[in-house]
Structure formats: C-alpha cells, structure tokens
C-alpha cells in the first residue's frame, strides 16, 4: 500500500486527515502529516520530514500531498521527491485525500491520476451541477 504524507501550512493537513477519519469512520493506516508554521525554517524540518516519509513507506512508495505549489510546505516536499517512489501533488483538498486513501493499493501512476482528478472534480459550482 502506498503511504500518504501531507505537508501543509499549519494544521491544514491534520484537519484534512481528521475530516477523512470522520467520513471513513476510522483513521487510515500509513498516513502522516507535517504542519509548517510561519516561523519554521524548512531546512530544519527536512530531517523530520524524511523520518515521517520512512514511517509511512512500507516499500510501495509514498504520495506527498501539499497545499499550495511554490509555498514553503511544497518547497519542503520537493526536496523529498524521488520519481516513481516518492511523488507529490499540490492543491490538497478533502476530495483529493479521499481519492488517495481509496486508490493507494494501485500503482503510483494510477494513484497520481485518480488523486489529481479527484481533487479537481471536487471543485464545482453547486447550482450548476
């Protein structure tokens, strides 16, 4: 199973995980998060981030989810990426996370595609749907 690791601003990642737990009525295995505060130096967080990747990786790889591409959490995530083994997606939202949890038993390419479409398709104008 592919591990999931959220690197986000403040408590956003933990909040997403808690919402997923509410929807699923349980905490999914192999999931971790790291919240980055305004005063944090990302280089100081890098060893902890690497350790957390190791905690969720059982050998099938890890998908990193982050909130805003180009922001500090995403820049930290970029330092951890290894194509095919540790992949990353920015723009994390609850539909994206639920897709990640649902399809993490597939291969990394399938998981990436499902996560990106899930995150994008979860954004819609409710009156036009």
Secondary structure, 3 states (H helix, E strand, C coil): CCEEEEEEECCHHHHHHHHHHHHHCCCCCCEEEEEECCCCCHHHHHHHHHHHHHHHCCCCCEEEEECCCCCHHHHHHHCCCECCCEEEEECCCHHHHHHHHHHCCCCHHHHHHHHHHHHHHCCCCHHHC
